[in-house]
């Protein structure tokens, strides 16, 4: 699903969906993050859920790459940004 930090609207959940909220510490501030856990039986094609795009910032000097939050110093970053 999509992780929304700082903002976003509460949305109507369908059966087999569980909201997941967590608080992270970022630069001395608490940030509440919201996510959704899709249980077996959830009709994902109807919900418009998806993974964040590669290159999306996921933390200070961190970007999403291959479904992981990676340090921007990883070797393929230049290739990713210039493609």
N, CA, C and O atoms as a GROMACS GRO file, in nm:
protein
  332
    1UNK      N    1   0.083  -0.119   0.000
    1UNK     CA    2   0.000   0.000   0.000
    1UNK      C    3   0.086   0.123   0.000
    1UNK      O    4   0.208   0.115  -0.013
    2UNK      N    5   0.024   0.236   0.014
    2UNK     CA    6   0.095   0.363   0.014
    2UNK      C    7   0.115   0.410   0.156
    2UNK      O    8   0.026   0.398   0.240
    3UNK      N    9   0.231   0.464   0.182
    3UNK     CA   10   0.261   0.523   0.312
    3UNK      C   11   0.244   0.673   0.296
    3UNK      O   12   0.304   0.733   0.207
    4UNK      N   13   0.163   0.734   0.381
    4UNK     CA   14   0.141   0.877   0.375
    4UNK      C   15   0.195   0.937   0.503
    4UNK      O   16   0.149   0.903   0.612
    5UNK      N   17   0.290   1.026   0.492
    5UNK     CA   18   0.342   1.095   0.609
    5UNK      C   19   0.303   1.242   0.599
    5UNK      O   20   0.300   1.298   0.489
    6UNK      N   21   0.274   1.304   0.711
    6UNK     CA   22   0.239   1.445   0.719
    6UNK      C   23   0.123   1.479   0.628
    6UNK      O   24   0.142   1.528   0.516
    7UNK      N   25   0.007   1.453   0.674
    7UNK     CA   26  -0.110   1.491   0.597
    7UNK      C   27  -0.185   1.370   0.548
    7UNK      O   28  -0.172   1.260   0.601
    8UNK      N   29  -0.263   1.392   0.445
    8UNK     CA   30  -0.347   1.286   0.394
    8UNK      C   31  -0.482   1.292   0.463
    8UNK      O   32  -0.496   1.354   0.569
    9UNK      N   33  -0.579   1.230   0.403
    9UNK     CA   34  -0.714   1.232   0.457
    9UNK      C   35  -0.753   1.092   0.501
    9UNK      O   36  -0.709   0.993   0.442
   10UNK      N   37  -0.834   1.083   0.605
   10UNK     CA   38  -0.887   0.951   0.638
   10UNK      C   39  -0.969   0.902   0.521
   10UNK      O   40  -1.043   0.979   0.460
   11UNK      N   41  -0.958   0.777   0.488
   11UNK     CA   42  -1.035   0.725   0.375
   11UNK      C   43  -1.123   0.610   0.422
   11UNK      O   44  -1.098   0.548   0.525
   12UNK      N   45  -1.226   0.584   0.345
   12UNK     CA   46  -1.313   0.473   0.375
   12UNK      C   47  -1.241   0.344   0.343
   12UNK      O   48  -1.187   0.328   0.234
   13UNK      N   49  -1.240   0.253   0.436
   13UNK     CA   50  -1.174   0.125   0.414
   13UNK      C   51  -1.278   0.021   0.377
   13UNK      O   52  -1.392   0.027   0.421
   14UNK      N   53  -1.236  -0.072   0.298
   14UNK     CA   54  -1.324  -0.181   0.259
   14UNK      C   55  -1.297  -0.301   0.350
   14UNK      O   56  -1.200  -0.300   0.425
   15UNK      N   57  -1.381  -0.403   0.344
   15UNK     CA   58  -1.353  -0.523   0.423
   15UNK      C   59  -1.214  -0.577   0.389
   15UNK      O   60  -1.168  -0.564   0.275
   16UNK      N   61  -1.150  -0.636   0.483
   16UNK     CA   62  -1.017  -0.696   0.469
   16UNK      C   63  -0.906  -0.591   0.464
   16UNK      O   64  -0.795  -0.621   0.420
   17UNK      N   65  -0.934  -0.470   0.510
   17UNK     CA   66  -0.832  -0.365   0.516
   17UNK      C   67  -0.819  -0.318   0.661
   17UNK      O   68  -0.920  -0.296   0.728
   18UNK      N   69  -0.695  -0.303   0.708
   18UNK     CA   70  -0.670  -0.261   0.845
   18UNK      C   71  -0.582  -0.137   0.843
   18UNK      O   72  -0.472  -0.141   0.787
   19UNK      N   73  -0.626  -0.025   0.903
   19UNK     CA   74  -0.540   0.094   0.909
   19UNK      C   75  -0.425   0.070   1.006
   19UNK      O   76  -0.443   0.006   1.109
   20UNK      N   77  -0.308   0.122   0.972
   20UNK     CA   78  -0.189   0.107   1.057
   20UNK      C   79  -0.127   0.246   1.072
   20UNK      O   80  -0.084   0.306   0.974
   21UNK      N   81  -0.124   0.296   1.195
   21UNK     CA   82  -0.062   0.425   1.222
   21UNK      C   83   0.062   0.404   1.307
   21UNK      O   84   0.065   0.315   1.392
   22UNK      N   85   0.164   0.485   1.284
   22UNK     CA   86   0.284   0.478   1.365
   22UNK      C   87   0.344   0.617   1.376
   22UNK      O   88   0.314   0.705   1.295
   23UNK      N   89   0.426   0.636   1.475
   23UNK     CA   90   0.493   0.764   1.494
   23UNK      C   91   0.642   0.742   1.483
   23UNK      O   92   0.698   0.652   1.545
   24UNK      N   93   0.708   0.826   1.403
   24UNK     CA   94   0.853   0.818   1.387
   24UNK      C   95   0.912   0.951   1.433
   24UNK      O   96   0.845   1.054   1.432
   25UNK      N   97   1.038   0.948   1.472
   25UNK     CA   98   1.110   1.068   1.512
   25UNK      C   99   1.198   1.111   1.396
   25UNK      O  100   1.279   1.033   1.347
   26UNK      N  101   1.181   1.236   1.352
   26UNK     CA  102   1.254   1.288   1.237
   26UNK      C  103   1.303   1.428   1.270
   26UNK      O  104   1.223   1.519   1.292
   27UNK      N  105   1.433   1.445   1.274
   27UNK     CA  106   1.494   1.576   1.304
   27UNK      C  107   1.438   1.638   1.432
   27UNK      O  108   1.410   1.757   1.437
   28UNK      N  109   1.421   1.556   1.536
   28UNK     CA  110   1.374   1.606   1.663
   28UNK      C  111   1.224   1.628   1.672
   28UNK      O  112   1.176   1.679   1.774
   29UNK      N  113   1.150   1.591   1.570
   29UNK     CA  114   1.004   1.606   1.570
   29UNK      C  115   0.939   1.469   1.558
   29UNK      O  116   0.997   1.375   1.502
   30UNK      N  117   0.818   1.458   1.611
   30UNK     CA  118   0.740   1.336   1.592
   30UNK      C  119   0.653   1.353   1.468
   30UNK      O  120   0.584   1.454   1.453
   31UNK      N  121   0.656   1.254   1.380
   31UNK     CA  122   0.576   1.256   1.259
   31UNK      C  123   0.488   1.131   1.261
   31UNK      O  124   0.538   1.020   1.276
   32UNK      N  125   0.358   1.151   1.246
   32UNK     CA  126   0.266   1.038   1.242
   32UNK      C  127   0.253   0.989   1.099
   32UNK      O  128   0.224   1.068   1.008
   33UNK      N  129   0.275   0.862   1.079
   33UNK     CA  130   0.265   0.802   0.946
   33UNK      C  131   0.144   0.709   0.944
   33UNK      O  132   0.111   0.645   1.044
   34UNK      N  133   0.080   0.703   0.830
   34UNK     CA  134  -0.042   0.624   0.815
   34UNK      C  135  -0.022   0.525   0.702
   34UNK      O  136   0.033   0.560   0.597
   35UNK      N  137  -0.065   0.405   0.721
   35UNK     CA  138  -0.057   0.303   0.618
   35UNK      C  139  -0.179   0.213   0.624
   35UNK      O  140  -0.264   0.230   0.712
   36UNK      N  141  -0.188   0.120   0.533
   36UNK     CA  142  -0.300   0.027   0.528
   36UNK      C  143  -0.245  -0.112   0.505
   36UNK      O  144  -0.160  -0.133   0.418
   37UNK      N  145  -0.293  -0.208   0.582
   37UNK     CA  146  -0.255  -0.347   0.566
   37UNK      C  147  -0.369  -0.417   0.494
   37UNK      O  148  -0.482  -0.418   0.542
   38UNK      N  149  -0.339  -0.477   0.379
   38UNK     CA  150  -0.440  -0.550   0.302
   38UNK      C  151  -0.434  -0.697   0.340
   38UNK      O  152  -0.333  -0.763   0.319
   39UNK      N  153  -0.542  -0.747   0.395
   39UNK     CA  154  -0.552  -0.888   0.433
   39UNK      C  155  -0.596  -0.971   0.314
   39UNK      O  156  -0.650  -0.917   0.217
   40UNK      N  157  -0.574  -1.103   0.319
   40UNK     CA  158  -0.623  -1.188   0.210
   40UNK      C  159  -0.772  -1.164   0.188
   40UNK      O  160  -0.850  -1.159   0.283
   41UNK      N  161  -0.810  -1.151   0.063
   41UNK     CA  162  -0.949  -1.126   0.029
   41UNK      C  163  -0.977  -0.982  -0.007
   41UNK      O  164  -1.085  -0.951  -0.058
   42UNK      N  165  -0.882  -0.892   0.018
   42UNK     CA  166  -0.901  -0.751  -0.018
   42UNK      C  167  -0.898  -0.738  -0.169
   42UNK      O  168  -0.815  -0.800  -0.236
   43UNK      N  169  -0.986  -0.658  -0.222
   43UNK     CA  170  -0.992  -0.638  -0.367
   43UNK      C  171  -0.904  -0.519  -0.403
   43UNK      O  172  -0.952  -0.407  -0.421
   44UNK      N  173  -0.773  -0.544  -0.413
   44UNK     CA  174  -0.677  -0.436  -0.433
   44UNK      C  175  -0.697  -0.363  -0.564
   44UNK      O  176  -0.669  -0.243  -0.572
   45UNK      N  177  -0.744  -0.432  -0.666
   45UNK     CA  178  -0.761  -0.366  -0.795
   45UNK      C  179  -0.869  -0.258  -0.789
   45UNK      O  180  -0.870  -0.169  -0.874
   46UNK      N  181  -0.958  -0.264  -0.693
   46UNK     CA  182  -1.065  -0.164  -0.682
   46UNK      C  183  -1.026  -0.047  -0.592
   46UNK      O  184  -1.096   0.054  -0.590
   47UNK      N  185  -0.917  -0.059  -0.520
   47UNK     CA  186  -0.882   0.042  -0.421
   47UNK      C  187  -0.786   0.148  -0.472
   47UNK      O  188  -0.773   0.253  -0.409
   48UNK      N  189  -0.720   0.125  -0.583
   48UNK     CA  190  -0.623   0.222  -0.632
   48UNK      C  191  -0.500   0.231  -0.544
   48UNK      O  192  -0.434   0.335  -0.540
   49UNK      N  193  -0.467   0.122  -0.474
   49UNK     CA  194  -0.346   0.121  -0.391
   49UNK      C  195  -0.226   0.085  -0.476
   49UNK      O  196  -0.241   0.022  -0.581
   50UNK      N  197  -0.110   0.126  -0.435
   50UNK     CA  198   0.010   0.090  -0.508
   50UNK      C  199   0.133   0.123  -0.427
   50UNK      O  200   0.125   0.192  -0.326
   51UNK      N  201   0.245   0.074  -0.472
   51UNK     CA  202   0.371   0.105  -0.406
   51UNK      C  203   0.413   0.245  -0.449
   51UNK      O  204   0.374   0.292  -0.555
   52UNK      N  205   0.493   0.310  -0.367
   52UNK     CA  206   0.544   0.440  -0.407
   52UNK      C  207   0.642   0.421  -0.522
   52UNK      O  208   0.700   0.314  -0.537
   53UNK      N  209   0.660   0.525  -0.601
   53UNK     CA  210   0.747   0.518  -0.717
   53UNK      C  211   0.894   0.511  -0.674
   53UNK      O  212   0.931   0.571  -0.573
   54UNK      N  213   0.978   0.439  -0.751
   54UNK     CA  214   1.122   0.440  -0.722
   54UNK      C  215   1.174   0.583  -0.725
   54UNK      O  216   1.136   0.663  -0.810
   55UNK      N  217   1.261   0.615  -0.630
   55UNK     CA  218   1.317   0.749  -0.621
   55UNK      C  219   1.241   0.840  -0.527
   55UNK      O  220   1.283   0.954  -0.504
   56UNK      N  221   1.128   0.792  -0.471
   56UNK     CA  222   1.051   0.872  -0.376
   56UNK      C  223   1.130   0.885  -0.247
   56UNK      O  224   1.183   0.787  -0.196
   57UNK      N  225   1.138   1.008  -0.192
   57UNK     CA  226   1.211   1.028  -0.068
   57UNK      C  227   1.139   0.957   0.045
   57UNK      O  228   1.017   0.970   0.060
   58UNK      N  229   1.214   0.880   0.125
   58UNK     CA  230   1.155   0.806   0.236
   58UNK      C  231   1.222   0.839   0.368
   58UNK      O  232   1.194   0.776   0.470
   59UNK      N  233   1.310   0.937   0.368
   59UNK     CA  234   1.378   0.981   0.488
   59UNK      C  235   1.487   1.078   0.449
   59UNK      O  236   1.511   1.099   0.330
   60UNK      N  237   1.553   1.139   0.548
   60UNK     CA  238   1.663   1.231   0.515
   60UNK      C  239   1.772   1.157   0.438
   60UNK      O  240   1.828   1.058   0.487
   61UNK      N  241   1.803   1.205   0.318
   61UNK     CA  242   1.906   1.146   0.231
   61UNK      C  243   1.876   0.999   0.200
   61UNK      O  244   1.968   0.919   0.182
   62UNK      N  245   1.746   0.964   0.195
   62UNK     CA  246   1.703   0.828   0.166
   62UNK      C  247   1.598   0.831   0.057
   62UNK      O  248   1.515   0.922   0.052
   63UNK      N  249   1.600   0.731  -0.033
   63UNK     CA  250   1.500   0.718  -0.138
   63UNK      C  251   1.455   0.573  -0.149
   63UNK      O  252   1.527   0.482  -0.110
   64UNK      N  253   1.334   0.554  -0.203
   64UNK     CA  254   1.283   0.419  -0.225
   64UNK      C  255   1.348   0.360  -0.350
   64UNK      O  256   1.352   0.425  -0.454
   65UNK      N  257   1.398   0.239  -0.339
   65UNK     CA  258   1.461   0.169  -0.451
   65UNK      C  259   1.440   0.021  -0.428
   65UNK      O  260   1.476  -0.031  -0.322
   66UNK      N  261   1.384  -0.048  -0.525
   66UNK     CA  262   1.360  -0.192  -0.515
   66UNK      C  263   1.280  -0.227  -0.390
   66UNK      O  264   1.311  -0.324  -0.320
   67UNK      N  265   1.177  -0.148  -0.362
   67UNK     CA  266   1.087  -0.169  -0.248
   67UNK      C  267   1.155  -0.157  -0.113
   67UNK      O  268   1.107  -0.212  -0.013
   68UNK      N  269   1.268  -0.085  -0.110
   68UNK     CA  270   1.340  -0.064   0.016
   68UNK      C  271   1.378   0.082   0.026
   68UNK      O  272   1.393   0.151  -0.076
   69UNK      N  273   1.393   0.131   0.147
   69UNK     CA  274   1.440   0.267   0.170
   69UNK      C  275   1.592   0.262   0.177
   69UNK      O  276   1.649   0.205   0.270
   70UNK      N  277   1.658   0.323   0.077
   70UNK     CA  278   1.803   0.313   0.064
   70UNK      C  279   1.870   0.449   0.082
   70UNK      O  280   1.810   0.552   0.050
   71UNK      N  281   1.991   0.449   0.133
   71UNK     CA  282   2.071   0.570   0.142
   71UNK      C  283   2.097   0.622   0.002
   71UNK      O  284   2.123   0.544  -0.090
   72UNK      N  285   2.091   0.754  -0.017
   72UNK     CA  286   2.110   0.811  -0.150
   72UNK      C  287   2.251   0.792  -0.203
   72UNK      O  288   2.278   0.822  -0.319
   73UNK      N  289   2.340   0.742  -0.121
   73UNK     CA  290   2.477   0.720  -0.166
   73UNK      C  291   2.494   0.587  -0.239
   73UNK      O  292   2.605   0.554  -0.282
   74UNK      N  293   2.384   0.509  -0.253
   74UNK     CA  294   2.402   0.381  -0.320
   74UNK      C  295   2.445   0.402  -0.465
   74UNK      O  296   2.412   0.505  -0.524
   75UNK      N  297   2.517   0.309  -0.522
   75UNK     CA  298   2.588   0.326  -0.648
   75UNK      C  299   2.499   0.354  -0.768
   75UNK      O  300   2.543   0.422  -0.860
   76UNK      N  301   2.378   0.306  -0.771
   76UNK     CA  302   2.295   0.321  -0.889
   76UNK      C  303   2.209   0.447  -0.888
   76UNK      O  304   2.129   0.467  -0.980
   77UNK      N  305   2.224   0.533  -0.788
   77UNK     CA  306   2.140   0.652  -0.780
   77UNK      C  307   2.157   0.740  -0.903
   77UNK      O  308   2.057   0.787  -0.959
   78UNK      N  309   2.280   0.764  -0.946
   78UNK     CA  310   2.302   0.851  -1.062
   78UNK      C  311   2.232   0.795  -1.185
   78UNK      O  312   2.168   0.869  -1.259
   79UNK      N  313   2.244   0.666  -1.207
   79UNK     CA  314   2.180   0.603  -1.322
   79UNK      C  315   2.027   0.616  -1.311
   79UNK      O  316   1.960   0.641  -1.412
   80UNK      N  317   1.974   0.601  -1.191
   80UNK     CA  318   1.829   0.611  -1.169
   80UNK      C  319   1.778   0.751  -1.201
   80UNK      O  320   1.675   0.766  -1.266
   81UNK      N  321   1.849   0.853  -1.157
   81UNK     CA  322   1.804   0.990  -1.174
   81UNK      C  323   1.825   1.043  -1.315
   81UNK      O  324   1.759   1.140  -1.354
   82UNK      N  325   1.914   0.983  -1.392
   82UNK     CA  326   1.940   1.034  -1.527
   82UNK      C  327   1.872   0.951  -1.634
   82UNK      O  328   1.883   0.984  -1.752
   83UNK      N  329   1.802   0.846  -1.597
   83UNK     CA  330   1.735   0.761  -1.696
   83UNK      C  331   1.611   0.827  -1.751
   83UNK      O  332   1.542   0.768  -1.835
   0.00000   0.00000   0.00000
